[in-house]
Amino acid sequence: MLVVPEITTADSGADRVTLSWNFISDHEPLTFIIKYRKDSDSEELWKEISGIVDHTVTVSDLSPSTAYLFQVIACTADKTHSPPSAETKCLTTAGKPLSV
């Protein structure tokens, strides 16, 4: 069984969140899956970004001033998956006002 990744840092902007995580394993090669959804809607399905090879990713095209939940899952070449990391909540910042 794979070890659970641990999200270590999160940095946000108006329409993006950058996550970094720790993961130590003897399994190679590894990729990661990021799952995310808006925190305000528990009925919303989790969106996924797969095939990540680094321990950092920027999720973009998010709504400003919105809380999102994120999880990281490790995946081996034979499709074995770790349990998801603990949920991490991130708030995107307010968008820039439009010029008139």
N, C-alpha and C positions, 0 to 999 in steps of 0.2 A: 504494500500500500504506500502511496506517495504521501509525503509530508504536506501539510497545508501551507500555502504561501501566506506571507504576512505583509499587508500594505503598510509601508513605513512613512511615506510622504504623499501629500496631495496639495497641489497648487491650482488655483482656479482663476479664470478670467470671465469675461462677459458671456462667452459662448463655448468655453472649453474647460476641461479639467485634465491636469497632468498627474498621473499616478506613478509611484515607484514602489517596488516590493522586494522583500528578501525571500530567497528560496534556495535551499541547499539539498542536493540529491546526488545519488550515485547513478541515476538513470540518465542516459543520453540517447538521442537528442531530445530536448524538451522544447515544447512551445507552450504558450499560455493563452487562456481565453479570458477576456474581460466581460463581465456581465454588468449591466447598469439599467436603472429605471428611475423615474421621478419618485421621490420619497412621498409626495402628497397623494399618490394613487396606488394603493396596494393591489388593485385589480389589474394594473398595467403589466403586460408581459415584459420580462427581462429582455433587453436587446443584447446581442453578443458580437464581440469582435474576436476573431480567432486567428491563429497562425502567428502570434506575436513571439519573437525570438529574444528580444531584450527584456530587461527587468524594469522597463519604464515605457509608458505609452501616453499619448495625448488623445483624449476623446473630444471631438469637436462637433459643431452644429448643435449645441445645446441651447436651451432657453436661458436668457439672462435672469438674474435674481431668483433662481430656482434651486431647490435642494434635490440632489441625486444620491442614490445609493449605488455603491460599487462593490464588486467581488472579483477575486482572481482565482482561476483554476489552472493547475499545471496538467499537462498532457504529454504522455510519452509517444514515441513513434508507433507503438503497438496499440494506441488509443486508450491506454489506461489513464483515468482521470483522478486527480486528487479531490478530496472534499473541497468545497469552496472556502475561501478565506472568510473571516468575519466581515460583515457589512461595514463599509466606511461611508459616512455621510459627508458630502461636499456641497457647498453652496456656491453657485456661479455668481459673479459680481453683477452690478447693475450695468446695463448697456449705456453707451455714450448717447447724450441727447442729440437729436437731429438738428442740423443747421437750418435756419429759416431764411 
